[in-house]
Amino acid sequence: MIIFLDYDGTLTPIVKEPDEAKIEADRKKFLEELSKKHRVVIVTGRSIESFKKVFGHVPDTIYVITSHGAKIYRDEKLLKEFLDLGLPDLTPLRERIKNIPGVFIEEKEGCFALHFRNFKGDESRVKGIFKEFVDSHPPKKVIEGKKVLEAVYSDVDKGKAVENFLRLVGWNGKEKVVYIGDDTTDLYALKKVRELGGLPVFVGKDKPPEAEFTLENVDQVYVFLSRLEKFAGYK
Ligand SMILES: O=P(O)(O)OC[C@H]1O[C@H](O[C@H]2O[C@H](CO)[C@@H](O)[C@H](O)[C@H]2O)[C@H](O)[C@@H](O)[C@@H]1O
């Protein structure tokens, strides 16, 4: 089985600061054990540096896809990248937000995120500043996530990431595929996995049409994973 897992909001709860979203040691161990039986692929919007800050050393049996699909890693080594455009100069945007408390930029591989979780004020002000910047530096995609706006300058998304990964490992079309994710950016992958006849699972209260069913929260994700073979009748 190939198990694709989003990180923030799926394997760890959403917290105030991106660097605080550290995985618990026993959960990391659990994922490592799972990855000895199945292919475990963490698909994150984070860069590899940001991911390793919260996950620590990545066991060599776990694959990581970063920046919404820009790079695929195994054993912390880059296997493949899908970067076509670099980032524009973000200086004008940095200037605009430098005196706004709670708003900051996270630079990644071929994309950047404008975070505003800790901003106290009218969010439309932040959204307006972001819009102005992306209007003059158009990305391939704009994604609104959980208190974050993302501008993606490479032709990637998590749906393409799933496809690229399956191609890379020579998927035979029969091995079962599962995807679990909680955010807007995961919908691309859930849709793709559904099309491929796999099991798309959304973490949250309201089931989007892309998903087969939902899990309420991060705790439920681990319960589900621990019983996955039984739940899905998958080997
Ligand atoms: O694809 P993911 O692994 O789910 O990453 C999505 C974004 O996650 C991070 O931001 C989100 O989580 C933070 C920590 O819980 C939270 O503080 C923030 O408000 C959320 O938007 C990460 O910083 C982004 O780069 C990822 O794209």
The ligand as an SDF file (V2000), in Angstrom:
LIG
                    3D

 27 28  0  0  0  0  0  0  0  0999 V2000
    0.8970   20.7590    3.5330 O   0  0  0  0  0  0  0  0  0  0  0  0
    1.0960   20.8980    4.9980 P   0  0  0  0  0  0  0  0  0  0  0  0
    2.1810   20.0130    5.5390 O   0  0  0  0  0  0  0  0  0  0  0  0
   -0.1700   20.7550    5.7780 O   0  0  0  0  0  0  0  0  0  0  0  0
    1.5910   22.3820    5.2000 O   0  0  0  0  0  0  0  0  0  0  0  0
    0.6630   23.4640    5.0440 C   0  0  0  0  0  0  0  0  0  0  0  0
    1.3010   24.6990    5.6180 C   0  0  0  0  0  0  0  0  0  0  0  0
    1.6250   24.3480    6.9750 O   0  0  0  0  0  0  0  0  0  0  0  0
    2.3110   25.3270    7.7530 C   0  0  0  0  0  0  0  0  0  0  0  0
    1.4060   26.3640    8.0830 O   0  0  0  0  0  0  0  0  0  0  0  0
    0.2480   25.9030    8.7910 C   0  0  0  0  0  0  0  0  0  0  0  0
    0.6400   25.2430   10.0100 O   0  0  0  0  0  0  0  0  0  0  0  0
    1.2670   26.0870   11.0000 C   0  0  0  0  0  0  0  0  0  0  0  0
    1.6600   25.2140   12.1840 C   0  0  0  0  0  0  0  0  0  0  0  0
    0.5410   24.5270   12.6970 O   0  0  0  0  0  0  0  0  0  0  0  0
    0.3150   27.2290   11.3860 C   0  0  0  0  0  0  0  0  0  0  0  0
    0.9420   28.0970   12.3230 O   0  0  0  0  0  0  0  0  0  0  0  0
   -0.0920   28.0180   10.1280 C   0  0  0  0  0  0  0  0  0  0  0  0
   -1.0570   29.0020   10.4570 O   0  0  0  0  0  0  0  0  0  0  0  0
   -0.6900   27.0560    9.0830 C   0  0  0  0  0  0  0  0  0  0  0  0
   -1.0030   27.7440    7.8810 O   0  0  0  0  0  0  0  0  0  0  0  0
    3.5400   25.8190    7.0240 C   0  0  0  0  0  0  0  0  0  0  0  0
    4.0920   26.9040    7.7190 O   0  0  0  0  0  0  0  0  0  0  0  0
    3.2660   26.1960    5.5720 C   0  0  0  0  0  0  0  0  0  0  0  0
    4.4890   26.4270    4.8890 O   0  0  0  0  0  0  0  0  0  0  0  0
    2.5980   25.0190    4.8770 C   0  0  0  0  0  0  0  0  0  0  0  0
    2.3220   25.3180    3.5260 O   0  0  0  0  0  0  0  0  0  0  0  0
  1  2  2  0
  2  3  1  0
  2  4  1  0
  2  5  1  0
  5  6  1  0
  6  7  1  0
  7  8  1  0
  7 26  1  0
  8  9  1  0
  9 10  1  0
  9 22  1  0
 10 11  1  0
 11 12  1  0
 11 20  1  0
 12 13  1  0
 13 14  1  0
 13 16  1  0
 14 15  1  0
 16 17  1  0
 16 18  1  0
 18 19  1  0
 18 20  1  0
 20 21  1  0
 22 23  1  0
 22 24  1  0
 24 25  1  0
 24 26  1  0
 26 27  1  0
M  END
$$$$
